[in-house]
Amino acid sequence: MSAGVDLSQFYDMFFDEAEELLADMEQLLLGLDVDAPTMDDLNGIFRAAHSIKGGAGTFGCFEHLADTTHLLENVLDYIRQDELVLRKDMIDIFLEAKDVLTDQLAAYRNSEEPDEAAYQRICDQLRQLALERQEGGVAATQNAHEASPQPAVDDASSSQKPEEGLESTSEPAAAAADGGTQILRIDLTDIKPDDAAALETEMGIMGTVVHREAGDSSLTLWVDTTATVDDIEAVCCFVVNKQQLAVKPEQPPAASNQAPEQPASPATDTVASDQPAEPAATPAPDSKSPAAPESSGRSTARRNTGAQSTASSTLRVGVEKVDQIINLVGELVITQAMLTQTTSGMDPVVHDRLMSGVEQLERNARDLQEAVMSIRMMPMDYVFSRFPRVVRESASAMKKDIRLVTTGQATELDKSLIERIIDPLTHLVRNSIDHGIELPQERIDKGKDPEGVLTLAAEHSGGHIVIQVSDDGAGLDRDKILAKAMSQGFAVDENTPDDELWQLIFAPGFSTAKEVTAISGRGVGMDVVRRNIQGMGGHIHLSSTAGKGTVTRIILPLTLAILDGMSVQVGNETFILPLSNVMESMQPQADQVHYLSDDQKVLHVRGEYLPLIALHEIFDVDGAQTDISQAIAVILKAEETRFALLVDHLIGQHQVVVKNLEANYRKIPGISAATILGDGSVALIVDVFSLTRLTQQTAITTA
């Protein structure tokens, strides 16, 4: 675009920032009170559109993006200035515009052209809204038609003065406080000649350079421009640091006021640009626009470019780099475990310094693990923020009145899991809207509030995160589910407990819906939901009360990379049990063991009969302890079920690095992953949840 700097290196940063701005825009739109929108919300929506348009215009190659946001901010500004009255259908169009902009960003990110039909459609809709202002059809403060209406895209600014401290309308002519131009002094220090030339060309695009003073590593320009100080700073910060820049209104030296001074030619001044200026584009981004890198050629950092901020606060790093660090830390942990095992047999007196060093290495490795893993953690708000839109549109389609409540948005989960949980949660939310919460009149007839409540909640519990989707709807129909289950041959009867019956909803092809709607069908695809949850190392549990509603709980590990485990020995094999599932261990006595059949046993522990599973029988391990009274019973809990797992010996507790077994070998029933031990051998990590399903056949009740 300009001499001395290739702005294409900043595309990814712009795309990321624009996506965040669009997400913020959607949240603000969904929270707008149509009857009494707050100025803060309207200004926030306008800023997002203005910033994206400014960034797109600066790059000069994202025309559809710039044009769409240009039209959008025009309409938003009319609403801000009370020249249009906000309506519900406008919010629908704005949300559709947000979707089109998201698709345009994705297309540009993939070096593709955006959908022309979608672009034309949304632009026509936005122009039609703008024409309402021009024609005075829905103006809030005027009852007569304007004398000379102009097309919305040509309207430079409203007749009112922009609110102080806010960005002005989208056109450059509205940037100055008096609607005209102003002269700004731009001081650039510690600047490279190529960067200085590039910025001087940019300033020529944004206005007229009336005077310039250049030094060895500095440049001062006086620019007659319609842009604001924030606009100038935003453009310059694509090339230089904030600390290298100072912009303020100031008249140039008196001698230069007569005529604009032209930049010297490249032959006589190394600061001047030898690149012809491009045609003027849309105005540059304001102070809220996508942040620029620290300087040309440096790593792209995301920083707050607000007026009060002078230092970087966050750094953008590719996920693949974080994954590489996590893998290296994992290898370090394995190496540390090998050293620990090697030194375990040494004389602590003779090798005191060596063993102290290994202990210190172990502590440092654990701290490093936790620090690196925290980089991958993301708040659940990343997921929850998507659902106000889903609830709004789905409820509207079903003619239902539903309020969404979210709690625990700050609860963190590994990025790899947080992206995979979105689809299952979306399915559950739509099920609640479609088949859980009743129509307003039905709720009134039942003595309920006509407005239904759908709740999304997240909280940490031990080494897991619990995500809950609940509604105050009709609840599950036990009779209908029981009849369906019996017709499909499931082993159930009138005495089957509710909790056991509800779990049948997750069986493949099980559904009690009379018809499949465009939104969902409770039970349709629920087997896929459970399979996806189990694929993340978690499980799902359903509970319901007739007339009160349904609660779905998803329990997931916080991360799939590191696991606190208990290593146990069976024969000559070592297995790892997730420590978060281990309740206690004991050596069973013969009188505690009761046989239901030749291959089904239970262990009587403090008045409770627990299914007893021998690990060596599940995996056919030779040389294992077969005398139950000589073995160890580890009491495990998963999916609200407790059972006893029989092993030979307990080895110890330690962190293990989880290795994907399916990717490196193949899927093994009952095994979730593998790890490398300190001696270099491979140990298998037991899938406790799959073992739970084996216990369901042996559960009994006692008087």
Disulfide bonds with the S-S distance in Angstrom:
none
